């Protein structure tokens, strides 16, 4: 079971890292899932993730403050809207597909903005 949880943690970690670069894929939830899976399967991977200079910050901030830094909010919301508006205007042909992209952007924005803003 520990191997399965470690493997799922690695997959979740990969998705979280991809989420840093892809605006539609969330980073923090996948990193939190990875931390939980590593906590139950591999203390070494758990400690590595929490002490990672880039990824550990996401987890520590969210665990301690239940908040997202202002810069991350601005970048995330901006990239979501740029990407999904591009898709709605230039990729989608059907009106309902365009509407889907705009509604998706609204949903993701609402989800990001509903968290407190971390000001350090």
C-alpha positions as CSV (number, residue, x, y, z in Angstrom):
1,X,0.0,0.0,0.0
2,X,2.9,2.4,0.7
3,X,4.2,2.0,-2.8
4,X,0.8,2.8,-4.3
5,X,0.4,5.9,-2.1
6,X,4.0,7.0,-3.0
7,X,3.2,6.5,-6.7
8,X,0.0,8.5,-6.4
9,X,1.9,11.2,-4.6
10,X,4.5,11.4,-7.4
11,X,1.7,11.7,-10.0
12,X,0.0,14.4,-7.9
13,X,3.4,16.1,-7.5
14,X,3.9,16.1,-11.3
15,X,0.4,17.6,-11.8
16,X,1.2,20.2,-9.2
17,X,4.4,21.2,-10.9
18,X,2.7,21.3,-14.3
19,X,0.1,23.6,-12.6
20,X,2.8,26.2,-12.0
21,X,3.0,26.6,-15.8
22,X,-0.5,25.7,-16.9
23,X,-3.1,28.2,-15.8
24,X,-6.1,25.8,-15.8
25,X,-4.3,23.2,-13.6
26,X,-4.2,24.1,-9.9
27,X,-0.9,23.9,-8.1
28,X,-1.7,24.0,-4.4
29,X,-4.3,21.3,-4.3
30,X,-2.1,18.8,-6.0
31,X,0.9,19.7,-3.8
32,X,-1.3,19.3,-0.7
33,X,-2.5,15.9,-1.9
34,X,1.1,14.9,-2.5
35,X,2.1,16.0,1.0
36,X,-0.8,13.9,2.5
37,X,0.1,10.9,0.4
38,X,3.8,11.1,1.2
39,X,3.0,11.6,4.9
40,X,1.2,8.2,4.9
41,X,3.8,6.4,2.7
42,X,7.2,7.9,2.9
43,X,8.5,10.2,5.6
44,X,11.6,10.9,3.5
45,X,9.5,12.2,0.5
46,X,7.3,14.2,2.8
47,X,10.2,16.0,4.4
48,X,11.8,16.6,1.0
49,X,8.6,18.1,-0.3
50,X,8.1,20.4,2.7
51,X,11.7,21.5,2.7
52,X,11.8,22.1,-1.1
53,X,12.7,25.8,-1.6
54,X,10.0,26.4,-4.2
55,X,7.3,23.8,-3.7
56,X,7.4,23.7,0.1
57,X,6.3,27.4,0.3
58,X,3.0,26.6,-1.4
59,X,2.2,23.9,1.2
60,X,3.5,25.8,4.3
61,X,1.6,29.0,3.3
62,X,-1.6,27.2,2.7
63,X,-1.3,25.0,5.9
64,X,-0.5,27.9,8.1
65,X,-2.6,30.7,6.8
66,X,-5.2,29.1,4.5
67,X,-4.2,31.9,2.1
68,X,-2.7,32.6,-1.3
69,X,-0.1,35.3,-1.8
70,X,-1.3,38.3,-3.7
71,X,1.3,37.9,-6.5
72,X,0.2,34.3,-7.1
73,X,-3.5,35.4,-7.2
74,X,-2.8,38.1,-9.8
75,X,-0.6,35.9,-12.0
76,X,-3.0,32.9,-11.8
77,X,-6.2,34.9,-12.5
78,X,-4.5,36.8,-15.4
79,X,-3.2,33.6,-17.0
80,X,-6.5,31.9,-16.7
81,X,-8.3,34.7,-18.4
82,X,-5.7,35.2,-21.1
83,X,-5.7,31.4,-21.9
84,X,-9.4,30.8,-21.8
85,X,-10.4,34.0,-23.6
86,X,-8.0,33.1,-26.4
87,X,-9.7,29.7,-26.6
88,X,-13.1,31.2,-26.5
89,X,-12.3,33.8,-29.3
90,X,-10.0,31.9,-31.6
91,X,-10.3,28.2,-30.9
92,X,-14.0,27.4,-30.2
93,X,-16.4,27.4,-33.1
94,X,-19.7,26.8,-31.4
95,X,-21.3,29.4,-29.2
96,X,-21.9,27.0,-26.3
97,X,-18.2,26.0,-26.3
98,X,-17.2,29.7,-26.1
99,X,-19.6,30.1,-23.3
100,X,-18.1,27.1,-21.6
101,X,-14.6,28.7,-21.7
102,X,-15.9,31.9,-20.2
103,X,-17.9,30.1,-17.4
104,X,-14.8,28.0,-16.7
105,X,-12.7,31.1,-16.3
106,X,-15.3,32.6,-14.0
107,X,-15.4,29.5,-11.9
108,X,-11.6,29.2,-11.6
109,X,-11.4,32.9,-10.7
110,X,-14.0,32.6,-8.0
111,X,-12.2,29.6,-6.6
112,X,-8.9,31.4,-6.4
113,X,-10.3,34.7,-5.1
114,X,-12.4,33.0,-2.3
115,X,-9.2,32.2,-0.4
116,X,-7.7,34.9,1.8
117,X,-4.8,37.0,0.4
118,X,-1.5,36.4,2.1
119,X,0.4,39.6,2.6
120,X,4.0,39.1,4.0
